[in-house]
């Protein structure tokens, strides 16, 4: 049965060539329709590219990345650095005059490295150097 289904789709009737198979009419029906819809945004796309490459926003992404890397540092989930980065970007986007800049509450897991140790008990007691992975859980007291 799988093969019959596959063969049907490989040999779709010619009247469906280049048309959407969706039943919902809100989707463009042909690739030509999609091409025409995208063409409407040509001027807007050129304006955005011009601003980023030649305008006021030139090199802004690199400058912000440098601030993150040089002053804020790593931004692990739940860390103070992540909070600082969020506050910095929120302020920067507001200063840029962007509309609808807002923060949303998000619950992010936070893990802190605790005391880690391992000991070989047999054939003799011997301490072993270890490093726990982020988010790992402790061995229970009973071992």
VMD Tcl script that builds the backbone (N, CA, C; Angstrom):
set m [mol new atoms 429]
animate dup $m
set s [atomselect $m all]
$s set {name element resname resid chain x y z} {
  {N N UNK 1 A 0.828 -1.201 0.000}
  {CA C UNK 1 A 0.000 0.000 0.000}
  {C C UNK 1 A 0.869 1.261 0.000}
  {N N UNK 2 A 1.992 1.214 0.766}
  {CA C UNK 2 A 2.886 2.364 0.802}
  {C C UNK 2 A 3.380 2.708 -0.593}
  {N N UNK 3 A 3.690 1.678 -1.363}
  {CA C UNK 3 A 4.243 1.899 -2.694}
  {C C UNK 3 A 3.226 2.501 -3.642}
  {N N UNK 4 A 1.966 2.096 -3.513}
  {CA C UNK 4 A 0.911 2.658 -4.362}
  {C C UNK 4 A 0.755 4.142 -4.061}
  {N N UNK 5 A 0.761 4.499 -2.788}
  {CA C UNK 5 A 0.643 5.885 -2.361}
  {C C UNK 5 A 1.812 6.708 -2.899}
  {N N UNK 6 A 3.030 6.176 -2.783}
  {CA C UNK 6 A 4.214 6.859 -3.256}
  {C C UNK 6 A 4.179 7.033 -4.773}
  {N N UNK 7 A 3.792 6.003 -5.467}
  {CA C UNK 7 A 3.716 6.079 -6.931}
  {C C UNK 7 A 2.689 7.122 -7.357}
  {N N UNK 8 A 1.564 7.209 -6.627}
  {CA C UNK 8 A 0.546 8.206 -6.959}
  {C C UNK 8 A 1.125 9.614 -6.872}
  {N N UNK 9 A 1.845 9.909 -5.769}
  {CA C UNK 9 A 2.392 11.247 -5.592}
  {C C UNK 9 A 3.546 11.535 -6.545}
  {N N UNK 10 A 4.261 10.501 -6.937}
  {CA C UNK 10 A 5.336 10.713 -7.903}
  {C C UNK 10 A 4.776 11.024 -9.288}
  {N N UNK 11 A 3.572 10.555 -9.545}
  {CA C UNK 11 A 2.954 10.747 -10.856}
  {C C UNK 11 A 1.657 11.528 -10.746}
  {N N UNK 12 A 1.684 12.637 -10.010}
  {CA C UNK 12 A 0.486 13.448 -9.866}
  {C C UNK 12 A -0.039 13.852 -11.237}
  {N N UNK 13 A -1.342 13.903 -11.366}
  {CA C UNK 13 A -1.896 14.331 -12.650}
  {C C UNK 13 A -1.378 15.715 -13.023}
  {N N UNK 14 A -1.161 15.945 -14.314}
  {CA C UNK 14 A -0.566 17.209 -14.769}
  {C C UNK 14 A -1.341 18.450 -14.349}
  {N N UNK 15 A -2.652 18.364 -14.122}
  {CA C UNK 15 A -3.410 19.561 -13.750}
  {C C UNK 15 A -3.010 20.097 -12.376}
  {N N UNK 16 A -2.303 19.272 -11.557}
  {CA C UNK 16 A -1.861 19.723 -10.236}
  {C C UNK 16 A -0.418 20.212 -10.236}
  {N N UNK 17 A 0.268 20.149 -11.332}
  {CA C UNK 17 A 1.676 20.534 -11.390}
  {C C UNK 17 A 1.849 21.995 -10.988}
  {N N UNK 18 A 2.721 22.252 -10.015}
  {CA C UNK 18 A 3.011 23.608 -9.579}
  {C C UNK 18 A 1.952 24.227 -8.704}
  {N N UNK 19 A 0.938 23.471 -8.283}
  {CA C UNK 19 A -0.135 24.022 -7.450}
  {C C UNK 19 A -0.069 23.423 -6.055}
  {N N UNK 20 A -0.555 24.191 -5.107}
  {CA C UNK 20 A -0.598 23.735 -3.732}
  {C C UNK 20 A -1.602 22.604 -3.607}
  {N N UNK 21 A -1.283 21.609 -2.788}
  {CA C UNK 21 A -2.207 20.507 -2.547}
  {C C UNK 21 A -3.086 20.763 -1.322}
  {N N UNK 22 A -2.925 21.920 -0.686}
  {CA C UNK 22 A -3.722 22.257 0.488}
  {C C UNK 22 A -5.153 22.562 0.079}
  {N N UNK 23 A -6.055 22.240 0.967}
  {CA C UNK 23 A -7.466 22.519 0.707}
  {C C UNK 23 A -7.839 23.939 1.095}
  {N N UNK 24 A -7.060 24.535 1.996}
  {CA C UNK 24 A -7.356 25.871 2.491}
  {C C UNK 24 A -7.020 26.892 1.409}
  {N N UNK 25 A -7.984 27.690 0.998}
  {CA C UNK 25 A -7.782 28.645 -0.086}
  {C C UNK 25 A -6.948 29.851 0.327}
  {N N UNK 26 A -6.599 29.987 1.615}
  {CA C UNK 26 A -5.820 31.134 2.040}
  {C C UNK 26 A -4.363 31.017 1.592}
  {N N UNK 27 A -3.927 29.846 1.167}
  {CA C UNK 27 A -2.561 29.645 0.711}
  {C C UNK 27 A -2.471 29.903 -0.784}
  {N N UNK 28 A -1.352 30.465 -1.244}
  {CA C UNK 28 A -1.184 30.664 -2.683}
  {C C UNK 28 A -1.279 29.323 -3.407}
  {N N UNK 29 A -1.854 29.329 -4.555}
  {CA C UNK 29 A -2.099 28.075 -5.265}
  {C C UNK 29 A -0.946 27.671 -6.173}
  {N N UNK 30 A -0.160 28.622 -6.654}
  {CA C UNK 30 A 0.935 28.266 -7.544}
  {C C UNK 30 A 2.216 28.950 -7.097}
  {N N UNK 31 A 3.295 28.466 -7.641}
  {CA C UNK 31 A 4.578 29.097 -7.354}
  {C C UNK 31 A 4.613 30.517 -7.915}
  {N N UNK 32 A 3.919 30.740 -8.991}
  {CA C UNK 32 A 3.846 32.079 -9.583}
  {C C UNK 32 A 3.153 33.041 -8.617}
  {N N UNK 33 A 2.075 32.569 -7.938}
  {CA C UNK 33 A 1.392 33.403 -6.945}
  {C C UNK 33 A 2.338 33.779 -5.807}
  {N N UNK 34 A 3.124 32.812 -5.360}
  {CA C UNK 34 A 4.077 33.067 -4.272}
  {C C UNK 34 A 5.118 34.083 -4.731}
  {N N UNK 35 A 5.627 33.905 -5.935}
  {CA C UNK 35 A 6.625 34.825 -6.489}
  {C C UNK 35 A 6.065 36.246 -6.555}
  {N N UNK 36 A 4.823 36.393 -6.982}
  {CA C UNK 36 A 4.197 37.716 -7.072}
  {C C UNK 36 A 3.982 38.331 -5.697}
  {N N UNK 37 A 3.611 37.502 -4.728}
  {CA C UNK 37 A 3.411 38.013 -3.370}
  {C C UNK 37 A 4.719 38.513 -2.775}
  {N N UNK 38 A 5.799 37.777 -2.980}
  {CA C UNK 38 A 7.108 38.179 -2.463}
  {C C UNK 38 A 7.584 39.453 -3.151}
  {N N UNK 39 A 7.302 39.600 -4.428}
  {CA C UNK 39 A 7.763 40.771 -5.190}
  {C C UNK 39 A 7.210 42.074 -4.622}
  {N N UNK 40 A 6.059 42.016 -3.951}
  {CA C UNK 40 A 5.455 43.213 -3.354}
  {C C UNK 40 A 6.382 43.821 -2.291}
  {N N UNK 41 A 7.204 42.980 -1.651}
  {CA C UNK 41 A 8.064 43.430 -0.563}
  {C C UNK 41 A 9.466 43.825 -1.024}
  {N N UNK 42 A 9.707 43.911 -2.307}
  {CA C UNK 42 A 11.037 44.227 -2.824}
  {C C UNK 42 A 11.565 45.551 -2.290}
  {N N UNK 43 A 10.768 46.605 -2.351}
  {CA C UNK 43 A 11.217 47.926 -1.898}
  {C C UNK 43 A 11.512 47.940 -0.403}
  {N N UNK 44 A 10.669 47.270 0.380}
  {CA C UNK 44 A 10.879 47.206 1.833}
  {C C UNK 44 A 12.171 46.454 2.135}
  {N N UNK 45 A 12.387 45.324 1.466}
  {CA C UNK 45 A 13.603 44.538 1.687}
  {C C UNK 45 A 14.841 45.349 1.318}
  {N N UNK 46 A 14.777 46.089 0.198}
  {CA C UNK 46 A 15.918 46.915 -0.206}
  {C C UNK 46 A 16.191 48.015 0.821}
  {N N UNK 47 A 15.146 48.590 1.396}
  {CA C UNK 47 A 15.316 49.637 2.406}
  {C C UNK 47 A 15.995 49.075 3.657}
  {N N UNK 48 A 15.578 47.894 4.081}
  {CA C UNK 48 A 16.172 47.267 5.268}
  {C C UNK 48 A 17.635 46.930 5.006}
  {N N UNK 49 A 17.906 46.359 3.850}
  {CA C UNK 49 A 19.293 46.014 3.504}
  {C C UNK 49 A 20.143 47.275 3.418}
  {N N UNK 50 A 19.613 48.330 2.799}
  {CA C UNK 50 A 20.345 49.590 2.689}
  {C C UNK 50 A 20.667 50.179 4.049}
  {N N UNK 51 A 19.712 50.127 4.977}
  {CA C UNK 51 A 19.933 50.641 6.325}
  {C C UNK 51 A 21.022 49.841 7.042}
  {N N UNK 52 A 20.971 48.522 6.898}
  {CA C UNK 52 A 21.940 47.664 7.587}
  {C C UNK 52 A 23.331 47.749 6.984}
  {N N UNK 53 A 23.420 47.923 5.669}
  {CA C UNK 53 A 24.718 47.902 5.005}
  {C C UNK 53 A 25.338 49.294 4.884}
  {N N UNK 54 A 24.519 50.304 4.578}
  {CA C UNK 54 A 25.072 51.631 4.323}
  {C C UNK 54 A 24.556 52.715 5.269}
  {N N UNK 55 A 23.504 52.447 6.024}
  {CA C UNK 55 A 22.861 53.484 6.830}
  {C C UNK 55 A 23.305 53.494 8.277}
  {N N UNK 56 A 22.415 54.021 9.123}
  {CA C UNK 56 A 22.712 54.183 10.552}
  {C C UNK 56 A 22.974 52.848 11.239}
  {N N UNK 57 A 22.390 51.776 10.731}
  {CA C UNK 57 A 22.535 50.472 11.383}
  {C C UNK 57 A 23.797 49.731 10.945}
  {N N UNK 58 A 24.629 50.367 10.108}
  {CA C UNK 58 A 25.836 49.721 9.620}
  {C C UNK 58 A 26.721 49.310 10.792}
  {N N UNK 59 A 27.126 48.079 10.807}
  {CA C UNK 59 A 28.005 47.482 11.836}
  {C C UNK 59 A 27.378 47.408 13.224}
  {N N UNK 60 A 26.117 47.757 13.382}
  {CA C UNK 60 A 25.502 47.750 14.707}
  {C C UNK 60 A 25.485 46.342 15.304}
  {N N UNK 61 A 25.233 45.330 14.481}
  {CA C UNK 61 A 25.218 43.959 14.998}
  {C C UNK 61 A 26.575 43.579 15.563}
  {N N UNK 62 A 27.641 43.941 14.854}
  {CA C UNK 62 A 28.984 43.620 15.333}
  {C C UNK 62 A 29.308 44.388 16.610}
  {N N UNK 63 A 28.867 45.642 16.687}
  {CA C UNK 63 A 29.111 46.443 17.881}
  {C C UNK 63 A 28.396 45.836 19.090}
  {N N UNK 64 A 27.175 45.403 18.885}
  {CA C UNK 64 A 26.425 44.799 20.001}
  {C C UNK 64 A 27.023 43.459 20.391}
  {N N UNK 65 A 27.465 42.702 19.421}
  {CA C UNK 65 A 28.118 41.430 19.731}
  {C C UNK 65 A 29.391 41.678 20.541}
  {N N UNK 66 A 30.129 42.721 20.170}
  {CA C UNK 66 A 31.351 43.055 20.912}
  {C C UNK 66 A 31.018 43.421 22.350}
  {N N UNK 67 A 29.938 44.185 22.562}
  {CA C UNK 67 A 29.527 44.530 23.928}
  {C C UNK 67 A 29.192 43.265 24.708}
  {N N UNK 68 A 28.443 42.367 24.092}
  {CA C UNK 68 A 28.100 41.114 24.769}
  {C C UNK 68 A 29.359 40.332 25.135}
  {N N UNK 69 A 30.253 40.176 24.172}
  {CA C UNK 69 A 31.434 39.346 24.400}
  {C C UNK 69 A 32.419 39.998 25.362}
  {N N UNK 70 A 32.610 41.316 25.240}
  {CA C UNK 70 A 33.643 42.000 26.026}
  {C C UNK 70 A 33.191 42.458 27.402}
  {N N UNK 71 A 31.928 42.845 27.558}
  {CA C UNK 71 A 31.498 43.392 28.846}
  {C C UNK 71 A 30.536 42.486 29.604}
  {N N UNK 72 A 29.668 41.798 28.905}
  {CA C UNK 72 A 28.677 40.964 29.594}
  {C C UNK 72 A 29.188 39.543 29.761}
  {N N UNK 73 A 29.842 39.025 28.746}
  {CA C UNK 73 A 30.410 37.677 28.830}
  {C C UNK 73 A 29.381 36.591 28.568}
  {N N UNK 74 A 29.684 35.380 29.039}
  {CA C UNK 74 A 28.782 34.257 28.769}
  {C C UNK 74 A 27.412 34.481 29.410}
  {N N UNK 75 A 26.377 34.039 28.731}
  {CA C UNK 75 A 25.004 34.290 29.183}
  {C C UNK 75 A 24.283 32.971 29.406}
  {N N UNK 76 A 24.701 32.242 30.416}
  {CA C UNK 76 A 24.071 30.957 30.716}
  {C C UNK 76 A 22.654 31.184 31.227}
  {N N UNK 77 A 21.784 30.239 30.962}
  {CA C UNK 77 A 20.397 30.394 31.395}
  {C C UNK 77 A 20.326 30.563 32.909}
  {N N UNK 78 A 19.541 31.548 33.319}
  {CA C UNK 78 A 19.361 31.825 34.739}
  {C C UNK 78 A 20.481 32.628 35.374}
  {N N UNK 79 A 21.492 33.041 34.619}
  {CA C UNK 79 A 22.641 33.732 35.205}
  {C C UNK 79 A 22.420 35.242 35.270}
  {N N UNK 80 A 23.242 35.907 36.085}
  {CA C UNK 80 A 23.196 37.374 36.180}
  {C C UNK 80 A 23.609 38.000 34.847}
  {N N UNK 81 A 24.538 37.367 34.152}
  {CA C UNK 81 A 24.961 37.884 32.850}
  {C C UNK 81 A 23.817 37.858 31.838}
  {N N UNK 82 A 22.990 36.823 31.893}
  {CA C UNK 82 A 21.845 36.773 30.984}
  {C C UNK 82 A 20.889 37.920 31.297}
  {N N UNK 83 A 20.633 38.166 32.575}
  {CA C UNK 83 A 19.770 39.291 32.958}
  {C C UNK 83 A 20.353 40.617 32.468}
  {N N UNK 84 A 21.663 40.780 32.601}
  {CA C UNK 84 A 22.309 42.009 32.142}
  {C C UNK 84 A 22.188 42.158 30.623}
  {N N UNK 85 A 22.352 41.067 29.898}
  {CA C UNK 85 A 22.251 41.106 28.432}
  {C C UNK 85 A 20.832 41.452 27.994}
  {N N UNK 86 A 19.842 40.890 28.671}
  {CA C UNK 86 A 18.442 41.180 28.333}
  {C C UNK 86 A 18.145 42.653 28.579}
  {N N UNK 87 A 18.572 43.164 29.718}
  {CA C UNK 87 A 18.346 44.585 30.026}
  {C C UNK 87 A 19.049 45.488 29.014}
  {N N UNK 88 A 20.285 45.128 28.643}
  {CA C UNK 88 A 21.036 45.927 27.674}
  {C C UNK 88 A 20.297 45.958 26.332}
  {N N UNK 89 A 19.888 44.794 25.847}
  {CA C UNK 89 A 19.238 44.729 24.532}
  {C C UNK 89 A 17.873 45.411 24.568}
  {N N UNK 90 A 17.133 45.263 25.644}
  {CA C UNK 90 A 15.834 45.922 25.782}
  {C C UNK 90 A 16.007 47.433 25.665}
  {N N UNK 91 A 16.973 47.975 26.400}
  {CA C UNK 91 A 17.233 49.423 26.347}
  {C C UNK 91 A 17.708 49.853 24.965}
  {N N UNK 92 A 18.602 49.060 24.364}
  {CA C UNK 92 A 19.149 49.423 23.054}
  {C C UNK 92 A 18.059 49.460 21.992}
  {N N UNK 93 A 17.156 48.490 22.021}
  {CA C UNK 93 A 16.076 48.458 21.021}
  {C C UNK 93 A 15.091 49.598 21.224}
  {N N UNK 94 A 14.826 49.949 22.480}
  {CA C UNK 94 A 13.964 51.108 22.746}
  {C C UNK 94 A 14.625 52.398 22.261}
  {N N UNK 95 A 15.916 52.545 22.525}
  {CA C UNK 95 A 16.642 53.737 22.072}
  {C C UNK 95 A 16.669 53.831 20.545}
  {N N UNK 96 A 16.653 52.673 19.878}
  {CA C UNK 96 A 16.620 52.657 18.411}
  {C C UNK 96 A 15.254 53.082 17.876}
  {N N UNK 97 A 14.269 53.185 18.762}
  {CA C UNK 97 A 12.937 53.620 18.346}
  {C C UNK 97 A 12.071 52.518 17.766}
  {N N UNK 98 A 12.414 51.259 18.048}
  {CA C UNK 98 A 11.587 50.165 17.544}
  {C C UNK 98 A 10.255 50.117 18.273}
  {N N UNK 99 A 9.221 49.713 17.561}
  {CA C UNK 99 A 7.886 49.625 18.148}
  {C C UNK 99 A 7.707 48.296 18.877}
  {N N UNK 100 A 6.861 48.301 19.884}
  {CA C UNK 100 A 6.439 47.089 20.583}
  {C C UNK 100 A 7.609 46.324 21.207}
  {N N UNK 101 A 8.597 47.034 21.724}
  {CA C UNK 101 A 9.689 46.377 22.442}
  {C C UNK 101 A 9.187 46.106 23.851}
  {N N UNK 102 A 9.162 44.854 24.237}
  {CA C UNK 102 A 8.662 44.503 25.570}
  {C C UNK 102 A 9.338 43.222 26.055}
  {N N UNK 103 A 9.263 43.003 27.342}
  {CA C UNK 103 A 9.787 41.786 27.953}
  {C C UNK 103 A 8.625 40.867 28.283}
  {N N UNK 104 A 8.892 39.582 28.261}
  {CA C UNK 104 A 7.870 38.609 28.626}
  {C C UNK 104 A 8.435 37.694 29.703}
  {N N UNK 105 A 7.606 37.305 30.652}
  {CA C UNK 105 A 8.095 36.405 31.701}
  {C C UNK 105 A 8.402 35.020 31.123}
  {N N UNK 106 A 9.553 34.498 31.494}
  {CA C UNK 106 A 9.973 33.174 31.024}
  {C C UNK 106 A 10.587 32.442 32.209}
  {N N UNK 107 A 10.205 31.206 32.381}
  {CA C UNK 107 A 10.806 30.390 33.438}
  {C C UNK 107 A 11.974 29.633 32.822}
  {N N UNK 108 A 13.173 29.918 33.348}
  {CA C UNK 108 A 14.390 29.303 32.825}
  {C C UNK 108 A 15.023 28.485 33.937}
  {N N UNK 109 A 15.353 27.227 33.666}
  {CA C UNK 109 A 16.001 26.430 34.711}
  {C C UNK 109 A 17.370 26.998 35.044}
  {N N UNK 110 A 17.722 26.902 36.306}
  {CA C UNK 110 A 19.006 27.429 36.766}
  {C C UNK 110 A 19.737 26.316 37.504}
  {N N UNK 111 A 20.963 26.071 37.112}
  {CA C UNK 111 A 21.770 25.025 37.723}
  {C C UNK 111 A 23.062 25.630 38.212}
  {N N UNK 112 A 23.445 25.305 39.430}
  {CA C UNK 112 A 24.720 25.769 39.970}
  {C C UNK 112 A 25.567 24.569 40.344}
  {N N UNK 113 A 26.846 24.699 40.066}
  {CA C UNK 113 A 27.771 23.618 40.389}
  {C C UNK 113 A 27.888 23.498 41.902}
  {N N UNK 114 A 27.697 22.317 42.394}
  {CA C UNK 114 A 27.845 22.054 43.818}
  {C C UNK 114 A 29.195 21.403 44.098}
  {N N UNK 115 A 29.305 20.804 45.271}
  {CA C UNK 115 A 30.541 20.097 45.613}
  {C C UNK 115 A 30.535 18.765 44.886}
  {N N UNK 116 A 31.633 18.470 44.213}
  {CA C UNK 116 A 31.714 17.236 43.433}
  {C C UNK 116 A 32.907 16.418 43.893}
  {N N UNK 117 A 32.681 15.164 44.140}
  {CA C UNK 117 A 33.801 14.294 44.471}
  {C C UNK 117 A 33.392 12.859 44.167}
  {N N UNK 118 A 34.389 12.050 43.928}
  {CA C UNK 118 A 34.176 10.612 43.717}
  {C C UNK 118 A 35.331 9.882 44.379}
  {N N UNK 119 A 35.021 8.704 44.878}
  {CA C UNK 119 A 36.051 7.924 45.543}
  {C C UNK 119 A 35.908 6.462 45.143}
  {N N UNK 120 A 37.015 5.877 44.778}
  {CA C UNK 120 A 37.049 4.443 44.515}
  {C C UNK 120 A 37.176 3.742 45.868}
  {N N UNK 121 A 36.325 2.783 46.124}
  {CA C UNK 121 A 36.324 2.100 47.415}
  {C C UNK 121 A 37.037 0.754 47.373}
  {N N UNK 122 A 37.040 0.111 46.231}
  {CA C UNK 122 A 37.678 -1.201 46.086}
  {C C UNK 122 A 38.638 -1.164 44.913}
  {N N UNK 123 A 39.748 -1.707 44.904}
  {CA C UNK 123 A 40.340 -2.533 45.958}
  {C C UNK 123 A 40.936 -1.708 47.097}
  {N N UNK 124 A 41.012 -0.343 46.919}
  {CA C UNK 124 A 41.511 0.514 47.997}
  {C C UNK 124 A 40.830 1.871 47.847}
  {N N UNK 125 A 40.824 2.673 48.886}
  {CA C UNK 125 A 40.247 4.021 48.811}
  {C C UNK 125 A 41.167 4.919 47.991}
  {N N UNK 126 A 40.539 5.595 47.018}
  {CA C UNK 126 A 41.335 6.503 46.178}
  {C C UNK 126 A 40.403 7.593 45.637}
  {N N UNK 127 A 40.755 8.880 45.845}
  {CA C UNK 127 A 39.952 9.986 45.319}
  {C C UNK 127 A 40.123 10.072 43.813}
  {N N UNK 128 A 39.006 10.405 43.120}
  {CA C UNK 128 A 39.012 10.519 41.664}
  {C C UNK 128 A 38.545 11.924 41.301}
  {N N UNK 129 A 39.280 12.578 40.408}
  {CA C UNK 129 A 38.892 13.908 39.938}
  {C C UNK 129 A 37.715 13.765 38.978}
  {N N UNK 130 A 36.631 14.569 39.195}
  {CA C UNK 130 A 35.463 14.519 38.323}
  {C C UNK 130 A 34.965 15.935 38.049}
  {N N UNK 131 A 34.105 16.048 37.070}
  {CA C UNK 131 A 33.438 17.307 36.753}
  {C C UNK 131 A 32.002 16.966 36.364}
  {N N UNK 132 A 31.040 17.462 37.141}
  {CA C UNK 132 A 29.637 17.188 36.850}
  {C C UNK 132 A 29.138 17.971 35.644}
  {N N UNK 133 A 28.240 17.390 34.898}
  {CA C UNK 133 A 27.644 18.063 33.749}
  {C C UNK 133 A 26.509 18.978 34.209}
  {N N UNK 134 A 26.282 20.071 33.513}
  {CA C UNK 134 A 25.202 20.991 33.845}
  {C C UNK 134 A 23.865 20.293 33.873}
  {N N UNK 135 A 23.105 20.548 34.920}
  {CA C UNK 135 A 21.778 19.955 35.051}
  {C C UNK 135 A 21.801 18.547 35.631}
  {N N UNK 136 A 22.984 18.033 35.964}
  {CA C UNK 136 A 23.052 16.682 36.498}
  {C C UNK 136 A 22.566 16.656 37.956}
  {N N UNK 137 A 22.165 15.501 38.399}
  {CA C UNK 137 A 21.647 15.363 39.772}
  {C C UNK 137 A 22.661 14.618 40.616}
  {N N UNK 138 A 22.578 14.839 41.913}
  {CA C UNK 138 A 23.510 14.223 42.847}
  {C C UNK 138 A 23.176 12.743 43.051}
  {N N UNK 139 A 24.181 11.999 43.450}
  {CA C UNK 139 A 23.962 10.610 43.844}
  {C C UNK 139 A 23.257 10.648 45.209}
  {N N UNK 140 A 22.225 9.846 45.395}
  {CA C UNK 140 A 21.524 9.869 46.684}
  {C C UNK 140 A 22.447 9.380 47.806}
  {N N UNK 141 A 22.131 9.754 49.065}
  {CA C UNK 141 A 23.001 9.401 50.198}
  {C C UNK 141 A 23.286 7.901 50.308}
  {N N UNK 142 A 22.318 7.080 49.905}
  {CA C UNK 142 A 22.541 5.626 50.022}
  {C C UNK 142 A 23.433 5.086 48.913}
  {N N UNK 143 A 23.836 5.932 47.990}
  {CA C UNK 143 A 24.762 5.527 46.922}
  {C C UNK 143 A 24.062 5.146 45.646}
}
mol reanalyze $m
mol bondsrecalc $m
mol representation Tube
mol addrep $m
